[in-house]
Amino acid sequence: MANAASMREEAETIAVKALGFVAADPELLPRFLAITGIDAQSIRKVAAEPGFLAGVLQFILAHEPTLLRFAEETGTPPAAVGKALRALPLGNDDHERST
């Protein structure tokens, strides 16, 4: 179980970096807020909800140029973002269902 815990911790670290990346970008932040329906003042509150960090990674993964820019700016391999998503609560919903 220690391995699963460390994988989740690493995934959360990547997701928090991704959130910072989105929040610092004047074009991405409004798009993220519009897609999620969250207002800027509520981000801290909803960030603790299960699935929020997975949603941030899904947002990054949904647009390849954004993913590549995030990877370059943070030194995070693009494949690590998808791996991190799968390690987070609700991170495998919809995109890995077989039916």
N, CA, C and O atoms as a Tinker XYZ file with bonds, in Angstrom:
   396  protein
     1  N      0.805000   -1.207000    0.000000    73     2
     2  CA     0.000000    0.000000    0.000000    64     1     3
     3  C      0.845000    1.267000    0.000000    63     2     4     5
     4  O      0.388000    2.316000   -0.454000    81     3
     5  N      2.060000    1.180000    0.499000    73     3     6
     6  CA     2.918000    2.359000    0.522000    64     5     7
     7  C      3.155000    2.851000   -0.901000    63     6     8     9
     8  O      3.242000    4.057000   -1.136000    81     7
     9  N      3.259000    1.920000   -1.852000    73     7    10
    10  CA     3.464000    2.310000   -3.236000    64     9    11
    11  C      2.261000    3.088000   -3.768000    63    10    12    13
    12  O      2.433000    4.104000   -4.442000    81    11
    13  N      1.053000    2.626000   -3.474000    73    11    14
    14  CA    -0.156000    3.323000   -3.909000    64    13    15
    15  C     -0.228000    4.709000   -3.271000    63    14    16    17
    16  O     -0.625000    5.676000   -3.921000    81    15
    17  N      0.152000    4.801000   -2.019000    73    15    18
    18  CA     0.132000    6.093000   -1.325000    64    17    19
    19  C      1.141000    7.048000   -1.949000    63    18    20    21
    20  O      0.846000    8.229000   -2.132000    81    19
    21  N      2.325000    6.549000   -2.274000    73    19    22
    22  CA     3.326000    7.430000   -2.872000    64    21    23
    23  C      2.922000    7.819000   -4.292000    63    22    24    25
    24  O      3.195000    8.939000   -4.724000    81    23
    25  N      2.274000    6.911000   -5.022000    73    23    26
    26  CA     1.778000    7.245000   -6.359000    64    25    27
    27  C      0.717000    8.334000   -6.272000    63    26    28    29
    28  O      0.700000    9.263000   -7.079000    81    27
    29  N     -0.166000    8.212000   -5.288000    73    27    30
    30  CA    -1.221000    9.225000   -5.122000    64    29    31
    31  C     -0.609000   10.566000   -4.735000    63    30    32    33
    32  O     -1.026000   11.611000   -5.235000    81    31
    33  N      0.383000   10.537000   -3.842000    73    31    34
    34  CA     1.045000   11.774000   -3.426000    64    33    35
    35  C      1.727000   12.447000   -4.621000    63    34    36    37
    36  O      1.637000   13.663000   -4.790000    81    35
    37  N      2.398000   11.660000   -5.435000    73    35    38
    38  CA     3.052000   12.198000   -6.635000    64    37    39
    39  C      2.009000   12.755000   -7.596000    63    38    40    41
    40  O      2.216000   13.811000   -8.195000    81    39
    41  N      0.892000   12.052000   -7.746000    73    39    42
    42  CA    -0.193000   12.507000   -8.625000    64    41    43
    43  C     -0.765000   13.831000   -8.124000    63    42    44    45
    44  O     -1.033000   14.738000   -8.913000    81    43
    45  N     -0.950000   13.933000   -6.821000    73    43    46
    46  CA    -1.469000   15.178000   -6.245000    64    45    47
    47  C     -0.489000   16.319000   -6.472000    63    46    48    49
    48  O     -0.905000   17.447000   -6.740000    81    47
    49  N      0.801000   16.043000   -6.368000    73    47    50
    50  CA     1.820000   17.074000   -6.607000    64    49    51
    51  C      1.735000   17.579000   -8.046000    63    50    52    53
    52  O      1.795000   18.785000   -8.286000    81    51
    53  N      1.597000   16.671000   -8.992000    73    51    54
    54  CA     1.478000   17.068000  -10.399000    64    53    55
    55  C      0.197000   17.872000  -10.607000    63    54    56    57
    56  O      0.200000   18.878000  -11.316000    81    55
    57  N     -0.888000   17.430000   -9.993000    73    55    58
    58  CA    -2.169000   18.130000  -10.152000    64    57    59
    59  C     -2.121000   19.531000   -9.547000    63    58    60    61
    60  O     -2.688000   20.469000  -10.108000    81    59
    61  N     -1.455000   19.677000   -8.419000    73    59    62
    62  CA    -1.326000   21.001000   -7.805000    64    61    63
    63  C     -0.481000   21.911000   -8.701000    63    62    64    65
    64  O     -0.784000   23.095000   -8.849000    81    63
    65  N      0.576000   21.358000   -9.297000    73    63    66
    66  CA     1.369000   22.133000  -10.272000    64    65    67
    67  C      0.484000   22.558000  -11.438000    63    66    68    69
    68  O      0.563000   23.691000  -11.913000    81    67
    69  N     -0.359000   21.635000  -11.892000    73    67    70
    70  CA    -1.255000   21.929000  -13.014000    64    69    71
    71  C     -2.244000   23.028000  -12.642000    63    70    72    73
    72  O     -2.537000   23.907000  -13.453000    81    71
    73  N     -2.752000   22.976000  -11.430000    73    71    74
    74  CA    -3.674000   24.018000  -10.978000    64    73    75
    75  C     -2.974000   25.373000  -10.947000    63    74    76    77
    76  O     -3.543000   26.376000  -11.379000    81    75
    77  N     -1.762000   25.407000  -10.448000    73    75    78
    78  CA    -0.991000   26.646000  -10.437000    64    77    79
    79  C     -0.731000   27.151000  -11.848000    63    78    80    81
    80  O     -0.795000   28.353000  -12.106000    81    79
    81  N     -0.438000   26.234000  -12.758000    73    79    82
    82  CA    -0.200000   26.571000  -14.158000    64    81    83
    83  C     -1.449000   27.212000  -14.765000    63    82    84    85
    84  O     -1.364000   28.245000  -15.428000    81    83
    85  N     -2.599000   26.595000  -14.534000    73    83    86
    86  CA    -3.861000   27.124000  -15.062000    64    85    87
    87  C     -4.179000   28.472000  -14.432000    63    86    88    89
    88  O     -4.546000   29.420000  -15.126000    81    87
    89  N     -4.037000   28.552000  -13.113000    73    87    90
    90  CA    -4.381000   29.784000  -12.398000    64    89    91
    91  C     -3.513000   30.964000  -12.819000    63    90    92    93
    92  O     -3.961000   32.110000  -12.779000    81    91
    93  N     -2.277000   30.690000  -13.220000    73    91    94
    94  CA    -1.353000   31.757000  -13.593000    64    93    95
    95  C     -1.522000   32.199000  -15.049000    63    94    96    97
    96  O     -0.915000   33.185000  -15.466000    81    95
    97  N     -2.323000   31.497000  -15.811000    73    95    98
    98  CA    -2.469000   31.809000  -17.233000    64    97    99
    99  C     -3.769000   32.589000  -17.469000    63    98   100   101
   100  O     -4.855000   32.063000  -17.225000    81    99
   101  N     -3.668000   33.830000  -17.938000    73    99   102
   102  CA    -4.864000   34.660000  -18.112000    64   101   103
   103  C     -5.831000   34.164000  -19.182000    63   102   104   105
   104  O     -6.978000   34.607000  -19.223000    81   103
   105  N     -5.390000   33.256000  -20.043000    73   103   106
   106  CA    -6.304000   32.683000  -21.030000    64   105   107
   107  C     -6.897000   31.362000  -20.556000    63   106   108   109
   108  O     -8.072000   31.084000  -20.794000    81   107
   109  N     -6.084000   30.545000  -19.883000    73   107   110
   110  CA    -6.563000   29.236000  -19.433000    64   109   111
   111  C     -7.527000   29.333000  -18.260000    63   110   112   113
   112  O     -8.523000   28.610000  -18.213000    81   111
   113  N     -7.242000   30.213000  -17.320000    73   111   114
   114  CA    -8.075000   30.270000  -16.106000    64   113   115
   115  C     -9.545000   30.538000  -16.425000    63   114   116   117
   116  O    -10.402000   29.801000  -15.939000    81   115
   117  N     -9.876000   31.559000  -17.220000    73   115   118
   118  CA   -11.302000   31.770000  -17.513000    64   117   119
   119  C    -11.944000   30.583000  -18.226000    63   118   120   121
   120  O    -13.111000   30.272000  -17.988000    81   119
   121  N    -11.182000   29.916000  -19.104000    73   119   122
   122  CA   -11.705000   28.742000  -19.797000    64   121   123
   123  C    -11.971000   27.612000  -18.803000    63   122   124   125
   124  O    -13.015000   26.962000  -18.857000    81   123
   125  N    -11.019000   27.386000  -17.895000    73   123   126
   126  CA   -11.185000   26.351000  -16.873000    64   125   127
   127  C    -12.405000   26.643000  -16.001000    63   126   128   129
   128  O    -13.209000   25.751000  -15.729000    81   127
   129  N    -12.539000   27.886000  -15.568000    73   127   130
   130  CA   -13.675000   28.266000  -14.722000    64   129   131
   131  C    -14.993000   28.089000  -15.462000    63   130   132   133
   132  O    -15.973000   27.619000  -14.886000    81   131
   133  N    -15.019000   28.464000  -16.731000    73   131   134
   134  CA   -16.252000   28.324000  -17.521000    64   133   135
   135  C    -16.628000   26.854000  -17.706000    63   134   136   137
   136  O    -17.796000   26.485000  -17.582000    81   135
   137  N    -15.636000   26.025000  -18.001000    73   135   138
   138  CA   -15.904000   24.598000  -18.225000    64   137   139
   139  C    -16.372000   23.916000  -16.949000    63   138   140   141
   140  O    -17.286000   23.091000  -16.975000    81   139
   141  N    -15.740000   24.264000  -15.830000    73   139   142
   142  CA   -16.072000   23.594000  -14.577000    64   141   143
   143  C    -17.273000   24.207000  -13.868000    63   142   144   145
   144  O    -17.889000   23.562000  -13.019000    81   143
   145  N    -17.612000   25.452000  -14.211000    73   143   146
   146  CA   -18.711000   26.128000  -13.534000    64   145   147
   147  C    -18.328000   26.647000  -12.159000    63   146   148   149
   148  O    -19.194000   27.009000  -11.362000    81   147
   149  N    -17.043000   26.683000  -11.882000    73   147   150
   150  CA   -16.541000   27.165000  -10.596000    64   149   151
   151  C    -16.223000   28.646000  -10.746000    63   150   152   153
   152  O    -15.731000   29.075000  -11.789000    81   151
   153  N    -16.504000   29.432000   -9.700000    73   151   154
   154  CA   -16.057000   30.824000   -9.771000    64   153   155
   155  C    -14.718000   30.932000   -9.052000    63   154   156   157
   156  O    -14.396000   30.116000   -8.188000    81   155
   157  N    -13.951000   31.937000   -9.416000    73   155   158
   158  CA   -12.577000   32.079000   -8.929000    64   157   159
   159  C    -12.496000   32.077000   -7.402000    63   158   160   161
   160  O    -11.542000   31.543000   -6.836000    81   159
   161  N    -13.477000   32.662000   -6.740000    73   159   162
   162  CA   -13.455000   32.734000   -5.280000    64   161   163
   163  C    -13.671000   31.376000   -4.618000    63   162   164   165
   164  O    -13.356000   31.203000   -3.441000    81   163
   165  N    -14.199000   30.426000   -5.358000    73   163   166
   166  CA   -14.522000   29.111000   -4.788000    64   165   167
   167  C    -13.428000   28.064000   -4.997000    63   166   168   169
   168  O    -13.529000   26.958000   -4.465000    81   167
   169  N    -12.393000   28.390000   -5.754000    73   167   170
   170  CA   -11.388000   27.379000   -6.086000    64   169   171
   171  C    -10.787000   26.742000   -4.840000    63   170   172   173
   172  O    -10.686000   25.518000   -4.763000    81   171
   173  N    -10.388000   27.546000   -3.873000    73   171   174
   174  CA    -9.780000   26.965000   -2.662000    64   173   175
   175  C    -10.734000   26.000000   -1.961000    63   174   176   177
   176  O    -10.316000   24.950000   -1.473000    81   175
   177  N    -12.004000   26.357000   -1.914000    73   175   178
   178  CA   -12.991000   25.511000   -1.244000    64   177   179
   179  C    -13.194000   24.194000   -1.992000    63   178   180   181
   180  O    -13.185000   23.126000   -1.380000    81   179
   181  N    -13.378000   24.266000   -3.312000    73   179   182
   182  CA   -13.642000   23.045000   -4.073000    64   181   183
   183  C    -12.401000   22.217000   -4.325000    63   182   184   185
   184  O    -12.501000   21.038000   -4.665000    81   183
   185  N    -11.231000   22.815000   -4.163000    73   183   186
   186  CA    -9.981000   22.076000   -4.400000    64   185   187
   187  C     -9.860000   20.869000   -3.482000    63   186   188   189
   188  O     -9.161000   19.912000   -3.818000    81   187
   189  N    -10.516000   20.890000   -2.347000    73   187   190
   190  CA   -10.444000   19.777000   -1.405000    64   189   191
   191  C    -11.445000   18.667000   -1.735000    63   190   192   193
   192  O    -11.394000   17.595000   -1.132000    81   191
   193  N    -12.343000   18.907000   -2.672000    73   191   194
   194  CA   -13.360000   17.903000   -3.000000    64   193   195
   195  C    -12.757000   16.777000   -3.833000    63   194   196   197
   196  O    -11.888000   17.014000   -4.672000    81   195
   197  N    -13.227000   15.533000   -3.594000    73   195   198
   198  CA   -12.736000   14.409000   -4.392000    64   197   199
   199  C    -13.024000   14.667000   -5.871000    63   198   200   201
   200  O    -14.116000   15.106000   -6.231000    81   199
   201  N    -12.079000   14.403000   -6.682000    73   199   202
   202  CA   -12.269000   14.565000   -8.109000    64   201   203
   203  C    -11.821000   15.909000   -8.664000    63   202   204   205
   204  O    -11.638000   16.036000   -9.875000    81   203
   205  N    -11.638000   16.914000   -7.816000    73   203   206
   206  CA   -11.249000   18.228000   -8.330000    64   205   207
   207  C     -9.884000   18.177000   -9.005000    63   206   208   209
   208  O     -9.721000   18.658000  -10.126000    81   207
   209  N     -8.905000   17.594000   -8.318000    73   207   210
   210  CA    -7.560000   17.539000   -8.905000    64   209   211
   211  C     -7.548000   16.713000  -10.188000    63   210   212   213
   212  O     -6.828000   17.036000  -11.133000    81   211
   213  N     -8.343000   15.653000  -10.217000    73   211   214
   214  CA    -8.459000   14.867000  -11.447000    64   213   215
   215  C     -9.040000   15.736000  -12.559000    63   214   216   217
   216  O     -8.619000   15.638000  -13.712000    81   215
   217  N     -9.993000   16.575000  -12.218000    73   215   218
   218  CA   -10.586000   17.477000  -13.204000    64   217   219
   219  C     -9.573000   18.458000  -13.767000    63   218   220   221
   220  O     -9.609000   18.785000  -14.953000    81   219
   221  N     -8.671000   18.925000  -12.918000    73   219   222
   222  CA    -7.619000   19.832000  -13.390000    64   221   223
   223  C     -6.743000   19.111000  -14.414000    63   222   224   225
   224  O     -6.412000   19.668000  -15.461000    81   223
   225  N     -6.373000   17.874000  -14.104000    73   223   226
   226  CA    -5.537000   17.116000  -15.037000    64   225   227
   227  C     -6.294000   16.785000  -16.320000    63   226   228   229
   228  O     -5.706000   16.794000  -17.402000    81   227
   229  N     -7.578000   16.495000  -16.214000    73   227   230
   230  CA    -8.383000   16.234000  -17.409000    64   229   231
   231  C     -8.413000   17.477000  -18.295000    63   230   232   233
   232  O     -8.354000   17.377000  -19.521000    81   231
   233  N     -8.505000   18.632000  -17.676000    73   231   234
   234  CA    -8.495000   19.887000  -18.421000    64   233   235
   235  C     -7.175000   20.054000  -19.174000    63   234   236   237
   236  O     -7.169000   20.434000  -20.345000    81   235
   237  N     -6.073000   19.772000  -18.509000    73   235   238
   238  CA    -4.750000   19.876000  -19.141000    64   237   239
   239  C     -4.631000   18.864000  -20.286000    63   238   240   241
   240  O     -4.139000   19.194000  -21.365000    81   239
   241  N     -5.078000   17.648000  -20.042000    73   239   242
   242  CA    -4.955000   16.581000  -21.039000    64   241   243
   243  C     -5.880000   16.773000  -22.242000    63   242   244   245
   244  O     -5.619000   16.217000  -23.309000    81   243
   245  N     -6.935000   17.536000  -22.092000    73   243   246
   246  CA    -7.921000   17.695000  -23.158000    64   245   247
   247  C     -7.413000   18.522000  -24.332000    63   246   248   249
   248  O     -8.020000   18.502000  -25.403000    81   247
   249  N     -6.326000   19.239000  -24.154000    73   247   250
   250  CA    -5.818000   20.122000  -25.203000    64   249   251
   251  C     -4.313000   19.915000  -25.305000    63   250   252   253
   252  O     -3.557000   20.373000  -24.447000    81   251
   253  N     -3.881000   19.223000  -26.358000    73   251   254
   254  CA    -2.471000   18.839000  -26.462000    64   253   255
   255  C     -1.504000   20.019000  -26.365000    63   254   256   257
   256  O     -0.490000   19.900000  -25.677000    81   255
   257  N     -1.771000   21.157000  -27.025000    73   255   258
   258  CA    -0.830000   22.286000  -26.868000    64   257   259
   259  C     -0.701000   22.746000  -25.407000    63   258   260   261
   260  O      0.383000   23.130000  -24.966000    81   259
   261  N     -1.802000   22.703000  -24.670000    73   259   262
   262  CA    -1.758000   23.065000  -23.248000    64   261   263
   263  C     -0.933000   22.037000  -22.483000    63   262   264   265
   264  O     -0.106000   22.397000  -21.646000    81   263
   265  N     -1.159000   20.760000  -22.771000    73   263   266
   266  CA    -0.399000   19.694000  -22.122000    64   265   267
   267  C      1.094000   19.864000  -22.377000    63   266   268   269
   268  O      1.902000   19.770000  -21.453000    81   267
   269  N      1.456000   20.112000  -23.626000    73   267   270
   270  CA     2.872000   20.232000  -23.969000    64   269   271
   271  C      3.503000   21.468000  -23.327000    63   270   272   273
   272  O      4.659000   21.427000  -22.906000    81   271
   273  N      2.755000   22.556000  -23.250000    73   271   274
   274  CA     3.283000   23.760000  -22.607000    64   273   275
   275  C      3.447000   23.536000  -21.110000    63   274   276   277
   276  O      4.447000   23.952000  -20.524000    81   275
   277  N      2.461000   22.875000  -20.487000    73   275   278
   278  CA     2.557000   22.537000  -19.068000    64   277   279
   279  C      3.783000   21.660000  -18.821000    63   278   280   281
   280  O      4.553000   21.895000  -17.889000    81   279
   281  N      3.949000   20.649000  -19.669000    73   279   282
   282  CA     5.081000   19.726000  -19.520000    64   281   283
   283  C      6.407000   20.473000  -19.625000    63   282   284   285
   284  O      7.318000   20.254000  -18.827000    81   283
   285  N      6.503000   21.346000  -20.606000    73   283   286
   286  CA     7.742000   22.091000  -20.811000    64   285   287
   287  C      8.020000   23.054000  -19.647000    63   286   288   289
   288  O      9.142000   23.126000  -19.146000    81   287
   289  N      7.005000   23.774000  -19.233000    73   287   290
   290  CA     7.207000   24.786000  -18.186000    64   289   291
   291  C      7.470000   24.188000  -16.813000    63   290   292   293
   292  O      8.127000   24.815000  -15.982000    81   291
   293  N      6.970000   22.990000  -16.565000    73   291   294
   294  CA     7.124000   22.399000  -15.233000    64   293   295
   295  C      8.118000   21.245000  -15.203000    63   294   296   297
   296  O      8.438000   20.734000  -14.130000    81   295
   297  N      8.610000   20.828000  -16.369000    73   295   298
   298  CA     9.527000   19.697000  -16.417000    64   297   299
   299  C      8.836000   18.374000  -16.129000    63   298   300   301
   300  O      9.473000   17.418000  -15.688000    81   299
   301  N      7.535000   18.321000  -16.379000    73   299   302
   302  CA     6.743000   17.111000  -16.146000    64   301   303
   303  C      6.557000   16.386000  -17.473000    63   302   304   305
   304  O      6.011000   16.975000  -18.407000    81   303
   305  N      6.986000   15.135000  -17.595000    73   303   306
   306  CA     6.757000   14.415000  -18.853000    64   305   307
   307  C      5.255000   14.321000  -19.135000    63   306   308   309
   308  O      4.481000   14.042000  -18.219000    81   307
   309  N      4.828000   14.545000  -20.380000    73   307   310
   310  CA     3.399000   14.478000  -20.693000    64   309   311
   311  C      2.741000   13.169000  -20.248000    63   310   312   313
   312  O      1.607000   13.181000  -19.771000    81   311
   313  N      3.437000   12.050000  -20.398000    73   311   314
   314  CA     2.859000   10.761000  -19.986000    64   313   315
   315  C      2.600000   10.712000  -18.484000    63   314   316   317
   316  O      1.694000   10.009000  -18.036000    81   315
   317  N      3.378000   11.444000  -17.712000    73   315   318
   318  CA     3.193000   11.462000  -16.262000    64   317   319
   319  C      1.874000   12.114000  -15.872000    63   318   320   321
   320  O      1.324000   11.814000  -14.813000    81   319
   321  N      1.362000   13.007000  -16.720000    73   319   322
   322  CA     0.097000   13.676000  -16.425000    64   321   323
   323  C     -1.049000   12.665000  -16.495000    63   322   324   325
   324  O     -1.905000   12.632000  -15.611000    81   323
   325  N     -1.066000   11.847000  -17.539000    73   323   326
   326  CA    -2.093000   10.812000  -17.656000    64   325   327
   327  C     -1.986000    9.776000  -16.556000    63   326   328   329
   328  O     -2.998000    9.324000  -16.022000    81   327
   329  N     -0.772000    9.403000  -16.219000    73   327   330
   330  CA    -0.548000    8.444000  -15.132000    64   329   331
   331  C     -1.044000    9.030000  -13.807000    63   330   332   333
   332  O     -1.657000    8.330000  -13.000000    81   331
   333  N     -0.773000   10.309000  -13.594000    73   331   334
   334  CA    -1.219000   10.973000  -12.368000    64   333   335
   335  C     -2.745000   10.998000  -12.312000    63   334   336   337
   336  O     -3.334000   10.766000  -11.256000    81   335
   337  N     -3.372000   11.274000  -13.427000    73   335   338
   338  CA    -4.836000   11.309000  -13.470000    64   337   339
   339  C     -5.425000    9.990000  -12.990000    63   338   340   341
   340  O     -6.363000    9.972000  -12.193000    81   339
   341  N     -4.869000    8.890000  -13.480000    73   339   342
   342  CA    -5.402000    7.570000  -13.115000    64   341   343
   343  C     -5.173000    7.235000  -11.640000    63   342   344   345
   344  O     -5.858000    6.372000  -11.092000    81   343
   345  N     -4.224000    7.902000  -10.996000    73   343   346
   346  CA    -3.933000    7.626000   -9.589000    64   345   347
   347  C     -4.810000    8.447000   -8.631000    63   346   348   349
   348  O     -4.781000    8.227000   -7.420000    81   347
   349  N     -5.578000    9.380000   -9.167000    73   347   350
   350  CA    -6.394000   10.261000   -8.320000    64   349   351
   351  C     -7.831000    9.767000   -8.229000    63   350   352   353
   352  O     -8.311000    9.082000   -9.132000    81   351
   353  N     -8.523000   10.111000   -7.138000    73   351   354
   354  CA    -9.942000    9.756000   -7.025000    64   353   355
   355  C    -10.730000   10.325000   -8.204000    63   354   356   357
   356  O    -10.568000   11.490000   -8.567000    81   355
   357  N    -11.568000    9.505000   -8.787000    73   355   358
   358  CA   -12.419000    9.847000   -9.920000    64   357   359
   359  C    -11.621000   10.124000  -11.190000    63   358   360   361
   360  O    -12.180000   10.609000  -12.174000    81   359
   361  N    -10.349000    9.830000  -11.183000    73   359   362
   362  CA    -9.500000   10.103000  -12.338000    64   361   363
   363  C     -9.654000    9.131000  -13.473000    63   362   364   365
   364  O     -9.147000    9.376000  -14.568000    81   363
   365  N    -10.352000    8.012000  -13.239000    73   363   366
   366  CA   -10.533000    7.063000  -14.329000    64   365   367
   367  C    -11.959000    7.057000  -14.851000    63   366   368   369
   368  O    -12.296000    6.240000  -15.707000    81   367
   369  N    -12.793000    7.938000  -14.359000    73   367   370
   370  CA   -14.166000    8.016000  -14.863000    64   369   371
   371  C    -14.183000    8.453000  -16.309000    63   370   372   373
   372  O    -13.386000    9.298000  -16.717000    81   371
   373  N    -15.066000    7.897000  -17.067000    73   371   374
   374  CA   -15.345000    8.243000  -18.457000    64   373   375
   375  C    -14.235000    7.893000  -19.434000    63   374   376   377
   376  O    -14.523000    7.268000  -20.455000    81   375
   377  N    -13.007000    8.251000  -19.186000    73   375   378
   378  CA   -11.981000    8.064000  -20.210000    64   377   379
   379  C    -11.425000    6.651000  -20.281000    63   378   380   381
   380  O    -10.685000    6.339000  -21.213000    81   379
   381  N    -11.757000    5.786000  -19.328000    73   379   382
   382  CA   -11.254000    4.404000  -19.397000    64   381   383
   383  C    -12.354000    3.367000  -19.345000    63   382   384   385
   384  O    -12.060000    2.178000  -19.225000    81   383
   385  N    -13.599000    3.768000  -19.430000    73   383   386
   386  CA   -14.688000    2.798000  -19.396000    64   385   387
   387  C    -14.695000    1.964000  -20.659000    63   386   388   389
   388  O    -14.509000    2.477000  -21.763000    81   387
   389  N    -14.909000    0.697000  -20.486000    73   387   390
   390  CA   -14.920000   -0.185000  -21.657000    64   389   391
   391  C    -16.269000   -0.194000  -22.348000    63   390   392   393
   392  O    -16.356000   -0.559000  -23.521000    81   391
   393  N    -17.331000    0.201000  -21.645000    73   391   394
   394  CA   -18.656000    0.242000  -22.287000    64   393   395
   395  C    -19.231000    1.602000  -22.280000    63   394   396
   396  O    -20.338000    1.807000  -22.779000    81   395
